[in-house]
Amino acid sequence: MSRVRACRSTAATSPKLRIRNLAGPKEFDRDKALQKAIGVFCDKGYAAASTDELMRAMKISRQSMYDTFGDKRQLYLEAFRRYVADSINEQIGYLEKSSSPLAGIEKMLLAFAKRTELEGIVGCMGVNAICEFGRSDPEVTSIGDVESIRLTSALERALRQAKSKKEISKAVKESAGAQFLRATLSGMKVTAKAGADLQELKSIAHFALRSLTNPH
């Protein structure tokens, strides 16, 4: 009996076993796995994305997914929060770091068109969430609203600066112009998912810009 206990004790404290247990099913890059989940949700939306499909894309086991991210809904909320924040940060970056306010607006619109062609991801979690949930899910709505306010404020600021530099018409109202640009971007995302190519998306962006420079 004492020898059996000794063997069990040795096995329980073996460094190799401890390493194996720690590595276990959780040995993966969390951020990369989350980005893969974002890709699935962009393409499928929430309801149509199965847990099995998510696991295949993320290359993790079911237990690892639940241990690390929680259930499918918790994974979706984290992915949505990351996706929307990253997207808005990128868009605001174009607005604030370009050679002129109007150039920043153009880059913001064209960036989506170019990314769609380069990365092949035509879906948008933001648009998918609006189409799928509307405003019926408080958590999803809250995440979207916070980032929407950030983008709207940045667009209004860019339009105000563009007016002061006489890049766009003085007749353009900042609040209406910001809403127009947001609607244009959303429309481009839906159009891309419907199969529009890069040239079509660029045409939409340039038409929107002409509407700002010559609104009459």
N, C-alpha and C positions, 0 to 999 in steps of 0.2 A: 504493500500500500504506500509506504513512504517513497519507494522508487517511482511509482506512478505519479504521486503528487509532485515529485521533483521534476519529472519529465514535463508535466503540465505547466509547472511554474516556469521552467526554462523556455518552453514554447511561447508562453504568454509574454515573456520579457525579451524574446529574441529580437535584436535590432533589425534583422531582415524582415521579420514578420511585421514589426512596427512600421517600417518603411512601406511595405506592401499595403498595409491597411490604410496608412495615411494617403498614399497615392490613389488607391482604390478607384472608384468610378468618377471621382471629382477632378482627375488630372486632365484639365483642358484650359484653354485661354478664355476666361469669362467674357472679355470684351469682344473677342472675335465671334464667340457663340451668340452674343446678343446682336451683333451686326447681321449675322446669318438669319436670326429670327426676324429682324427688321425687314430683310429682303423678302421673306415669306409673307409677312403681314402686308407689305407694300403690294405684293402681287395678288394676294388672295383676300385681304381683309381679315377680320377677326373670325367670323362664324365659319368661313370656308377653309380656314387653315386648321388642319387636324393636328393633334398632338404628335402623331407618328410622323407627319410631314415635317413638323418643327424639329423633332429629334434627329431626323435624317439630315436636315440642313445644318443643324448645329453640331452634328456628330457627337452627341452625348446620349447617355442612357436616360430612361424615364426617371430613375431614382436620382440621377445627377441633376436633371432639370428641376425636379420638385425640391431637392435639397438646396439648390442654389438660387432658383428664381421663384419658387412657389408653384402654384397651379398655372394653367394656361392664361387665366385672366391677369394674374399678377405679372406674368412674363409680358403680356401684351401692354399693360400699363407702363412697365419700366421701358419697354421698347418704344412705345409711343412718346413717352416723356423725353427720351434720348433723341429720337428722330426729330421731333418738333423743335427742341432746343437747338440741336445742331443745324437744322435747316434755317432757322431764323438767324442764328449767329452768322451763318455763311451769307445770307442775304443782306444783313445789316453791314457786314464787312465790305461787300461790293459797294454799298451806298456811301460808306464813310471813307473808303480808301482809294477811290477812283480820282481821275484827274479833274473831274467836274461833277456837279450833282446830276446832270442829265446823263453823263457817261456812266455814272454809278447805277442809275435806273436801268439803262440799257444792258449793262453787264448782268444785273440781277435777273432780268427777264431772259436773256440769252443763255445764261449759265445753266438753267434747267434744260433748255433745248439741247445744249452740247453734252450735258451729263447723261441725258437720256440715250444719246447715240453712243457715247463712249462706254457707259456702264451697262446698258441694256436693261436698266430697271425703269420701267415706264409708270409704275404705280406710285402713289403717294399716300402715306399713312394718314396724313391730315385730311385729304379729300375723301379717302375711304371711310374715315371715322365719321365725317359729316353725312355721307350717303348712308352709312350703316346705322348710325345711332341718332343722327339729328342732334337734339339737345336732351335726349331721354336719359342719358347716363351722366350723372353729376360729376363723377371723377374724370371721365374723358372730356366732358365739357370744360371743366375747370382748367385742365392742362392746356387745352386748345385756346381758351380765352386769354390766359396769362401771356402766352407767346404771341397771340394775335395783337394784343395791345402793344407789345414791344415793337412789332413790325409796323403797325399803323403809325405809331409815333415817329419811327425812323423815316418812314415814307413822307409823312407830313413835313418833317424837318428838311428832307432833301428837296421837296417841291418848293418849300419856302426859300431855300437857298437858290434854287434854279430860277425862281422868279426874280430874286434880287440881282442875279447875274444876267437877266434878260435871256435866259436859255429857253424859257417857256412863256406862254402868254400870261399876262397879268389877270386875265379873266378866269384862269384856273383856280378853283378853290381847293386849298390844301386837303381838307377833310374828304371832299368828294373825289379828288384826284387820287388820294391814298386808297380809298375804297375801290375805285376803278382799277387801279394797278393790282390790288389784291385779287379782284375778280378775274382780271386778265390772266394772272399767274395760275389761278385755280382752273380756269378754262383751258389753259395750255396743258395742264397736267391731265385733265380728262381727255382732251383731244389726242395727247400722246398715247394714252392707254387705248384709245380707239384705233390707233394705227398711224397717226400722222407722222411724217418723216421730218428730218431736221429742217429742211427748207420751208415746209409749211409752218413749223413752229416759229422760225425766224420771221416769216411774213406777218404772223400775228403780233409778235413783239414790236416790229417796226411800225405796224399800223397803229398800235397803242401809243407809241412815241410821237407819231405825227399828230395824234389826237391832242397831245399836250402842247405841242408847238404851234398848232393851228386848230384851235377848238371850234371855229365857226364853219 
